[in-house]
Amino acid sequence: MAAASGAHSWATTPATRRSMQANRSTGTSPEMAVRRELHRRGLRYRVAARPFPALRRTVDLLFPRARVAVEVRGCFWHGCPDHCRLPAAHRDYWEAKVAKNIERDAATERLLAEGGWTLVVVWEHEPVTEAADLIEATVRKGGCSATWVSSQAARETCGDNG
């Protein structure tokens, strides 16, 4: 199957191509679950927003007053070390694609830290209430001393004992 540009498509079948093109960049099921839980707790946030103009990408949730940005990362697309399993078909393509996403995530983390923002990263496989607990604690403290927070490390760095 030829791609619109005339190059060969990465998809093995037209059905695979349609399925992959239907993947959303915002409003995913894991993101919506976290958003609903945070809203239920009384937290208000901006969705798919830039923390500052120089950052030419958006984060999933933004708490401007606390200077906290949140990314809900999908295990496949962002290379979760525990759950990312690349397809056997077109493996070279998928390895390069996920590696590029990981590099972009690292650059985003660095830019946010340089801008004085706390980044909370939660993975799609994490329980929603635990993710919301972490985000709420970080926001209510007005950020955290850490510039990048994964849900595993945050319990020690920013959790209720911090």
N, C-alpha and C positions, 0 to 999 in steps of 0.2 A: 504494500500500500504506500503510495507516495504522499508525503506531507505537502502542505500548501505551498511550501517554498520549492517543491520539486525534489527535495532530498528524500531518501528512504525513511519511513517512519520507524520510531523505536517500538511501536506497538506490534505485537505478534498477530493480532487479528483486529478487524474493525470494531468488534465488540469490546476488546481490551482498550482500544483507543478511546471510544466513547466513555467507557467507565473511568478512565484516568482523567479525561478532560472534565468530567463532572465533579472531580474533587474540588472542594472549596478551600479558599485561602483564609476566610474568616467565617465565623458562625458555625464551626464544626461542632459535632456532638459533644466532645470533651470540653471545648471552650464554653458552649452554651450551658452545660451542667455547672461549671465553675461560676459563670456569670449569674445564673439563677440563685446559687447558694450565697454568693456575696451580696446580691441584691436583697435576699431574704434577711440577711444579717444587718441590713441598713447601710451598706457601703455603696457609694455611687462613684462611677468611673466613666472615662471616655473609652470608646471602642475603636480599634484600628486607627490609632492616632500617633502622630509624631511627637515624641517628647520635646524636641526642639528643632527649629528649622534646618539646622546643619545636618541632622540625621535624616538621610534620604530614604528611610524605611519606617514602617509603622510597627508598633508592638500591639499585642492582642488587647490588653487593658492598661489604662493609664490613670494613675492617681496623682494629678499635678501638684496639689498642695503638699503631699507627703514625699513627692519626688520618687515615686515607686512605679516601675514599669513591670508588667507581667506578661510572660509568654507561656502559652499552653502548647507544648511541643508534641507533635505526633511521633510515635516511635519509628515508623518507617521513614518518613521524610526527613527527620532530623538526626537519624543514626543513633537511636537509643542503644547503649552498649548491652543492655539486657535483652531487648526484644527485636531489634532491627534484623530482619532476614531478607536479603535481596533475592529477587527472582533469578532463576537459572537462565531464562531467556534474556538476551542482551545484557549480560552481567556487566560488561565493561561500561556500558552507558549508565547503568544504575549506580555502579561504584563511583563514577565521576560525578553524577548528579547529587548523590548524598554527600560526598566529600565537599562539593561546592557549597551545599547548604550548611554543613558543619563549619566551614570557613567563614561564611557570612554570619552565622550565629556568633562565632568568636569575635568577629569584627564589631558586631552590634554590642556585645558585652563590653568590649574595650571602649567604644565610643560613649556608651551610657555611663560607664565608670568615670571617664574623663570629664563628662558633663555633670558629674555630681549626683547621678541617679542610682538608686538601688534597683537591681533587676532580680525579680523572683521568677525562676523557671520551674514549671511543674510539667511532668510528663503525663501523657494521656492515660497511662496505666495506673497512676496513683489515685487512691481513693479521693473523691471529691471533697469530703469533709476535712480530710487532712490537708489538702491543697488550700482550701478556704481558710482553715485555721492559720496556716503559715502566712498567707497573704494578709489576712486581717491583723495578725500580730505585727507584721512588718509595717503596714499602713498606719495602724494606731500609734506606733512608736515614731512615726514620721520618718520612716526609712530605717536604716540599719548601718552599723559600722562596716559591714561587708559591702563590697560593690557588686558582687555577683552572688546570688543565692540559689542553690539547688535545694529542693525540698529536703534532701537527706542531710546536707550540711547545715541548713538553717536551724534545725532543732538545737544545735549547739551554739550557733552564732547569734541568732535573732529571736529564738524561741522565748517562751514565757520566763525562762531563767535569766535572759539577757538584760 
